[in-house]
Amino acid sequence: MRFKEIIKIADQAYGDGLIQDCFNAPKKNHGDGLAAFIVEELTETYDQRAGTKQQLSEACRVMENATEQLNEVYDAFAKAASRG
């Protein structure tokens, strides 16, 4: 699978075209750090020698890790808010 196809999947899921924009012009500030983060994570872990299933599995793994980290940050803020 070509990397552009992985970006297309992410862009369609994200829904506002910013994933594609960040991919097309990575140095530009698009005003959406999360979209830029997603592109960066996918870029760093993409292996063009891997098969489609492996590439998609790795993309899932990377996004799952990011989701877990974001959930931990959310939980910390929610806990702080409930005390404050």
C-alpha positions in Angstrom: 0.0 0.0 0.0 1.3 3.4 -0.9 1.6 6.0 1.9 -0.8 8.3 0.1 -3.5 5.7 0.5 -2.9 5.5 4.3 -3.1 9.3 4.4 -6.3 9.2 2.4 -7.9 6.7 4.9 -6.9 9.0 7.8 -8.1 12.1 6.0 -11.5 10.6 5.3 -11.9 9.6 8.9 -10.8 13.0 10.2 -13.3 14.6 8.0 -12.1 18.1 7.3 -9.3 17.7 4.8 -6.6 18.8 7.3 -4.8 15.4 7.3 -4.3 15.7 3.5 -3.3 19.4 3.9 -0.7 18.6 6.5 0.7 15.8 4.4 0.9 18.0 1.3 2.5 20.9 3.1 4.1 19.6 6.3 6.0 22.8 7.1 2.9 25.0 6.9 0.9 25.8 10.1 -2.6 24.5 9.3 -4.0 25.4 12.7 -4.7 21.8 13.7 -1.9 20.3 15.8 -3.7 17.0 16.0 -3.9 16.6 12.3 -0.2 17.4 12.0 0.5 14.9 14.8 -1.3 12.2 13.0 0.6 12.8 9.8 3.9 12.8 11.7 3.2 9.6 13.5 2.1 7.8 10.4 5.1 9.2 8.5 7.6 8.0 11.1 6.3 4.5 11.2 5.5 3.8 7.6 7.5 1.0 6.0 7.2 0.9 2.2 8.7 -2.7 2.2 5.9 -4.0 4.4 2.7 -5.5 2.9 -0.6 -3.8 3.1 -1.8 -5.8 6.1 1.3 -5.0 8.0 1.2 -1.3 7.1 -2.4 -1.0 8.2 -1.7 -2.9 11.4 1.2 -0.6 12.2 -1.0 2.5 11.5 -3.6 1.0 13.9 -1.0 0.4 16.5 0.4 3.9 16.3 -3.1 5.5 16.5 -4.1 3.2 19.4 -1.0 4.3 21.3 -1.8 7.9 20.6 -5.4 7.4 21.7 -4.2 5.8 25.0 -1.9 8.7 25.7 -4.6 11.3 24.9 -7.0 9.4 27.2 -4.5 9.5 30.0 -4.1 13.2 29.6 -7.9 13.6 29.5 -8.2 11.5 32.7 -5.7 13.7 34.5 -7.5 16.9 33.5 -10.9 15.4 34.5 -9.5 14.3 37.9 -8.0 17.7 38.5 -11.3 19.4 37.5 -13.2 17.2 39.9 -10.9 18.3 42.8 -10.9 22.0 41.9 
